[in-house]
């Protein structure tokens, strides 16, 4: 943020020009690797379902992930699907 005085013709300060810089991209660029690192640090799961549920729980707490969807293929032509708007919705 930068403040610059705005002067009248007689030299008096008539106001302030305030300049803001959007740092959204910089903040997101720092957060995304943090989410990936958190996924990498999770404990080893005993099975595919536990691993998927653990990943969905972690993504639910990530500030920049509005929702997560997981697909677990159980057998040919059948699958379980979970959407994760909150951890309580995972079976």
HELIX and SHEET records of a PDB file:
HELIX    1   1 UNK A   24  UNK A   41  1                                  18    
HELIX    2   2 UNK A   48  UNK A   60  1                                  13    
HELIX    3   3 UNK A   87  UNK A   89  5                                   3    
SHEET    1   A 2 UNK A   2  UNK A   7  0                                        
SHEET    2   A 2 UNK A  13  UNK A  19 -1                                        
SHEET    1   B 2 UNK A  69  UNK A  75  0                                        
SHEET    2   B 2 UNK A  78  UNK A  83 -1                                        
END                                                                             
